[in-house]
Amino acid sequence: MNRVVEKILAGDVKTVAQLMRDVDDDVPGVKEYLKTLYKHTGKAYIIGITGVPGAGKSTLVASLIKHLRMINKTVGIIAIDPTSPFTGGAILGDRVRMQQHNLDDNVFIKSMATRGSFGGLSRSTRSAINILDAMGKDYVIVETVGVGQDEVDIVKAAHTTIVVLIPGMGDNVQAIKAGILEAGDIFAINKADIPGADKTARDISMMMDVNQSRFKADNWRPPIVKVEAISDKGVTELIQEINNHRNHIENLSSERKIQKQREKIREELLEIVKDRILQEALNQINKDNILQKTVEDIITGETDPYSACEMKILPKILARQTMS
């Protein structure tokens, strides 16, 4: 074990890639490595990239990598891709779009599948962040799928969350009302050469004006940056705003810093607990063949899914928990 940990701390790419695969596949014993590595985390700056599908998040991430490498920063990328319905793995679309950085030894790119995570960010994603942190990366960028709970949950893992939007989408304001506004530390309007970029910026600003309470705790009003990631325009300004937010966080009061740290650790712990409970429950019902028997009962009309859960599956799980 010590040899594996030593290689990861030394930045060995093959060892890191193997450990991430093992974490994703829940290989027995892998948690022991994560326990040892955890004390070496806390140095990387974590950036979350989220927003509506089709906003050009991957292109923007590729441009951010380029600019961070220009100032000699090492970068780890976790690109959350939709789960393949056939293999259960990531479709790898994001990694293809970032392939220009694949030969850079100071850039590590990992595509990970959502795998239907009910908490937004999967447990594997949070573990991957910690591995890249322990590996010694200066920045870890997490790009979400941009659909559902992961848009909001990235806030719990990242220091700075960038919400990417594009002009000309009729549901921009509705998306902001649905919760993206509260997720963003910075708003990036990508494809700003498309007509409507100024209107989108005004819409975001208007929503912030009517929701001032969101910014009171940290006294930070998210800036709005117009970028054209495909032509590398506005990315320098975006990086400057990331640095501004980082400086702002560092200058928070000690009490507020501790509060934010508590919130982050609490969420990480809850995700680990939920994942463990879910796995234990699934193991129990699969071991006793309860699940298959119940499925057959539903097919034959002897019961329905709701009654089956309440009367057959949950009592078995709870009984086992009581016995153990």
PyMOL commands that set and color helices and strands:
alter all, ss='L'
color gray80, all
select helices_A, chain A and resi 2-9+13-24+30-38+57-70+93-97+99-101+123-135+150-157+172-183+197-209+212-215+229-231+235-250+254-287+290-299+305-323
alter helices_A, ss='H'
color red, helices_A
select strands_A, chain A and resi 45-51+75-81+107-113+139-143+160-165+186-189+224-226
alter strands_A, ss='S'
color yellow, strands_A
deselect
rebuild
show_as cartoon
